[in-house]
């Protein structure tokens, strides 16, 4: 089901009344749970929710994950009446991806409330303790695109953003990992275990703004903040107030579709 980037818009180039609408609209956003940690659980359900999903006549994207960690088992809880498993989804469980393509041939547009469910993807957890995978919105093999009723006459897709998810299977293996260690990694956390402040040493190949997050073993986000990293290695200090109680925490650094994680133990 691969589609070229302009595939949705081409379907809408039909004779119609041409009119102009000038307005500012909020960016359409597709969201997965940011971080999930599993400990001995055989399944994982991932809700795909949306914001500013207004008058949408077409949207398409691909979801990808590491199929050595997760195996797709089903899709359910479709968000509106016109969606169907047979017409709008292409599941490649062996390859680790789902294609999603929706087109409203009536061109009337579909709207959903903020944080409403678009659909839910259910997985079987096949990885081992210590395994992890990003669950992300991808352009391969179906490129991301959104069209609404106002963009039909302009032949331009609307802007959209995509918030990826991340899964870690809790275990006793390495305390840190990186999807692309040559581009971004957490080199060291010290002291670890710690009682007071903790120092993190980062390496970033490219100067850019990244996002740093701290979450506990239930997947709850405790801290999230953008951080600018210059190329090379640098240190930052995280205060003890960011870790509310003794226990294990995951620190995650992400940006430009790459991420690095570090497990730390607070003993206060």
Secondary structure by P-SEA (a helix, b strand, c coil): cccccaaaaaaaccccbbbbbbccccbbbbbcccbbbbccccbbbbbbbbccccccccccbbbbccccccccccccccccccccccccccccccccbbbbbbbcccccccccccccccbbbbbbbcccccbbbbbcccccccccccccccccccccccbbbbbbbbbbccccccccccccccccccccccccccccbbbbbbbbccbbbbbbbbbcccccccbbbbbbbccccbbbbbcccccccbbbbbbbbbccccbbbbbbbbcc
